[in-house]
């Protein structure tokens, strides 16, 4: 049985948006560009003002955050991606700091209302269900609480299982568009990133359950795991690096205590190969972010190993990951959700990994965080810290010992200056790092 629906144009669909409304956009690859463009056309025509736009990271254009729409659209997103970064830093757009796992609570508990949810789904199956494909995250909560849900039926959206599957009855307005999903492009790991990935991989045990963030370092770590056994995946996102390990039989999920044998994620960010991989794949469960990022569910996985990145780390182990001084660069994301969950796991490891220096050669390890920088992972949460110069475990270490350990994996060009800063901070009892 083929379930029918009546599709209308994007221009007609977005007429349900009113001035003052709050609009949610599905995330990453699944940002509904045809609806975004139609909404912006209404803004240019002077039909809307003070419309609030909410979303996680999105790929592709984000014109609603441009200066031309000041007073028309207010971008209050849960993460600062590259497509809105300049606008946020210039003050034309804004950012709501929130743990990724709690983004769904903002809707479900009424902290933020959702008047219109704009999403993309696959064509309906014979049972009248569609799939949210690559973006469940907070999108499911937005749909549940929205006055109107507009769904783009797109044959390029993969039919993913888990909580991605929703009945057509949850959708109010249908639009058709077959624009391919936005792929994410990751550069090949350079020498430094490869070294960091290797150090991270050395900490990963057989039977571990993995969470890895976005970028070259996680991919470098995954590339070093070809001889491991029975790894699992419980994460907020995964990309291409996971696929080869599944094909090799390295990732089986056999040691997982929860969702045994399944790859669990809440959104995806990768190439078309990733989107093809999850299509009609019962091994993959795309779940609500309140599930994937619940530290107490994460903690139930044996040997839960979480690898996340940072922008700057100070000598006490404070981690800044969302801002460069006072300028917001990204967001809290799921770092704390997984750092805390992994640290509570039996045999788990919480890892912060970053290059020791910036592209300009400046040390990313600092005596104190840059003025205005925000602490994402506190010194109380941090465990393993990794750079291209090695891995050190800071958990249970006193402040002076922490400083010595952190300096030991700093770039050699900066160790002496950091040592002097530690001496000035801690006094004459501080012992310098051996050269």
N, C-alpha and C positions, 0 to 999 in steps of 0.2 A: 504493500500500500504506500503510495506516495503522498506525503502530507503537503498540502498546498498552502500558499500564503500570497497575500497581495502586496507586491512591492510598489513603492512610490519613489519619486526622485529624491536625491539628497537635499535639493533646495526646498522641496515640500516638507521633508521630514524634519528639518531643523527649525521649522516655524513654531514648533512646540516650545522652543527656548524663549524665555521672557527676560526682560531686563531685571537684574537682581538675582537671577537663578544661579545655582551651583551645578556645574557640569563635570562629570567624570569621564575621562578618556581611558580606554584600555591601553595596555602598556607595551613598551619595547617594540617588537616587530609588528604588533597588532594595532598600533595607533591608527584609527580609522580616518585616513587622510581625506577621503572623499567627503566625509561629514565635517571635518575640520575646515576644509576649503569652503564648503557651503556656509558654515557658521561665520567664517571670516567675511564672506561676501555680504552677509547681512550686517555685519559690523561696519563695513565700508559704506554701506547704503544708509547708515544712520538709524538702523532699526533696533539696535541694542545698545545698552550701556550697563556698566557695573555687573558684568557676568563673571562669575568666579570659575576658574578652570583648575581642576585637580587631576593629578595623575602621578604615577611613579616615573621612572626613567622611560623616555620614548625615543625611538629611532625615527629618522626622517625630519622634515621641516616642522617647526613649531611657530607659525606666523603670529598666533594670538599673543605671543610674548614680545612682539616687536614694538618699538616706541610709537609707531603709528596708531596702535590700538590703546594707548593710554586713555583711561576713562571708559573704554568699551569693554575690554577684558582684563580681569585681574588674575594673573597667574599665581596661584598659591599651591604649588606642587609639593609632593612628599619627597622629592629627590631632585637634585640639580644635575641634569645631563648636559652634554656638550652643546646641544641645540638650543638651550636656554641660558647657558652660563653667563654670557656677556650681558644679557638683559637683566638677570638677577643681580649681577655685580654692579650694574649701572643704576639699579633701583626701579627699573620699569617692570620687573617681575619680582616675585618673592618665593619663599621657601618655608614650609612647615616642618620643623624638626620633630621627628617621630620615629620610634623603632619600627622597622619594616613589619614585624609581626603584629604591631598594633595599628597599622594603617586601616585595617578592616574595622577596628573598633570605633574609629572616628565616625564612620557611617552607622554601624549597628547600634552604637550607644548614643547616637544623636549629637555628637560634638560638632559634626559637619553634616548639613543636610545634603541630600542628592536629589535635585529636581529632575535632571536628565542624565542618564548613563548612555554613552555612545561607544559601541563595541563592534567587534567583528566576530563572526561565527562561520562554521562550515555549513554546507547545505544540510537540510534535515534528513535524518534517516527514516526507515520505515516505521519507527516507533514514535516519531514526532519529536525527536531530540536533536539538538545541535550541540556543537562543542565550541568552547571558548578558545580552544587550540593552545596558543603559546602564552596566553595571559589570563590566569585565574586570579592570582595575587589579591588585591583589594577590589578587583572588578566584580567578583561575585557578590560581595557585600553591597557594592553600589547598585547592582541590579536589584537585589532584594529590597532595597530601601528607596529606590527611585520612584518619582511620580510617573516618569516615562522612560522606557528603555528603547533606544533605536539600535537595531542590529543590522550591520552590513553582511549580507549573505555573500560569502566569497569562497569560491572553490579552492583557492590557494591556502585557506586556513586548514591546518591538519585536524583530523578527527582524533583528538586526544581524549583519554579516559580519565577516571577519577572524578573530582568535583568540577572538572571542565565541562562535563555533560550536563546540559540543562534542558528542560522541556520548552517547546516553543511558546507555551502559555505564559512564560515569564517575560516575553518580548511583546512590546506594544506596536512598534513600527518597524517595517522591513524595507531595506534598500538593497539593491543588487550592484555589486562592483567586483570585478575580478583582477584588480591590481595586485601584483605579487607582493608578498610580505617583505618588509624591509630587512635585508640581511645585515648582520654585524660583521665588520671587517677587523680582524686582529692581525697585527704585524707578527712576523716570526720573532721568537725570543732572541735577543742579542746575547752577547757573551756574559754580561752581568746577570741578566734575567735567567739564563740557563744555569748559572752557578747557584743562584737563589733557589731555583726549582729543584736542583739536585740536592741541596741541603734539606729542603722541605721533604723531598721523597725519602730521604734517609730516616726521617722521623715516622714515616707511615709504615705500620706493621701489616702483615697478612691479616685478613679478616677485619680490617678497619672500615669504618663507614665515613664517607668523605663529604665535606662541604668545601667548595672552592669558589672564590669570587670571580670577578671579571678580569680578563686581560692576559698578558703574555706570561706572567709568573705562574698562575695556575696551569696554563697549558704546558709550560716547561716542566712543572712537577709531574703532570700526568704522563708526559712523554718518557719519564724515568721509571714508570711503574709496570713495565711490560712483563717482568718476572714475578710480580706479586700474585697472591692467590686470594680469591673470595672477597674482594673488596665490595663494599656497598655504596650506595649514593642516597643521601637524604640532604637536600640542599635547597637554597632559594632559587638557584638557576644553574644550568650547565650549558656548555657549548661543545664545539667540535672535538675537543680533546678527549671527551668521554667515549666517543663512538668506537674508536679503535680498540679501546680496552674491553668494551662489550664484545666486539667481534672476536677478540683473542680469548675470551672466556676469563679474563682477569676480573672483571666486574660481574659478579653473580648475585650479590645480595644474600648469599647463603648464611652469613653470620649475623644478619640483622635481627634484632629482637622485635622490631615493629616493622610491618610491611615487608616481611621476608621475601627476597627475590625481586623486589620492585625498585625501580629508580623513581624517587619522589622529588618533585620540584614544584615551584609555584609560577615561574615564568621562564622563558627561554630567550637566549640571545646568541645567535650563531648564523651559520650559512644555511643554504637551502637543504644541505645534507641533514642538518639537525631537524628541520621541519619535516622532512621526508621520514626520518627515523621514528618520530613519535606518532606518525599517522597510522591509525588502526593498530597500534602496538600495545598489547596488554601488559607488557613489562613496565611501561611508563605510567605513573600516576601523577597527573597535574592537579595539585590540591590548593585549597584556600591558604593564604599566607598566614592566617591565624593557626593553622595546623603545622605547616612546614617550619615555621619560625618560633614555635612554642618551645622555650628552653627546656621545659619539663618533658616534652616528647623527645626532643633532641637528646637529652641526657639518658634516655632509656636505651639508646643504641650503644652496644659495646664498642670500645675503642673509637669513639666518635672523634674524628680529626678535622678541625676547622682551620682553613688557611685564608686569612684576610690581609689586606694591604693597609698602608698608612702613608700619609704625606710628611709627617714629622713625628719624632719620638724624643722625649727629653731624658735626662740622666736618671730620673726616678722611675721611668717606664710608662709615663703618661703618653697616650697615643692620640694624635690629632689625625683624623681621616676625612673630615668634611670641609675644611677651610684652609686657605692660605692667609694667615693673619686674620684680618677682618673680612676678607673676601670669600664668600661661600663658593666652593668648588664642586662638591658632590652632595653627599648626605650621610646620615647615620647608617642607612641601609640595614642589613641584617647582621652587622658585625657583632654587636653586643648579644643579640639573640643566640648566635652560634658560639661566640667565645664563652659565654656563661654556660650554655648547654653542654658544650664539649668538655669544659672543665669539671662538670658534675658527672660525666660519663665514666663508667668503670674502664680504666685504661685509656681514657680519652686524652687528647692533646689539643690545646688552643694555641694557634700559631699566628703571630703577626709577622709578615714578611715584606721587606721593601729594599730597594737599592740604598747603599750607604750615602750616595751623593746625588744631587740633581744633575740635569743635563749640562748645567754650567759649572759643575764641579764643587758646588756648595754642599756642605754636610747636611744631611737630612736628620742626623742625630745632633741635638742641640742641648746646651746647658739648661736652657729653659725654652718652653714653646714660644713661638713667635707672638708678639703682642697682638691680642685679639683672637688668637687661635682657640678653638673649642676642643675640649677633651671628649673623645668618643669612647675609647676604652680606657678606663681609669687605671691607675697604678695598682689598684686592688684586684682588678680583673686579669691583668696581663700575666701570661705564663711564658711560652716560648717566643723568642724574638730572633728573627733570621735576616741576615744580609748576605751579600755575596762572599763575605769573609767568615761565615760560619753561623752556628745556631747556639743560643744560650738560653737556659731556663731561669727565669727571674722569680718564679713562684717560691715563696718562703724565704726570700733573700732580703737582708737588711739593706738600707738605702746605699751605704757606701759600697757594699759588695755588688749591688745592682749596677751602680755607676761603673765599677770596674768591668763587669761582664759586658755591659752595653758598649763601653769604649773598646773592648777587645774585638768587637766586630764592626767598629767604625772604619772608615777609610784611613789607611796609614798616614795620609797627609794631614789629617785633622785630629789624630789621637792626642798629640801633645797639647794642643789648645784645649781639648775637652778635659784632659787630665788636670790642667791648671784651673779650669773652671770648677772641677769637682773639688780640688784642694781648697779653693776660695770658699766653696759652699759648705764643705764638711769640716774644714779645719785641719790642724797639723796631724791628727791621727789618721787621716786618709792616706792610704798606701797607693802609690802610682802603679799604673798598668805596666807590666814588664814589656820591654820592647823586643 
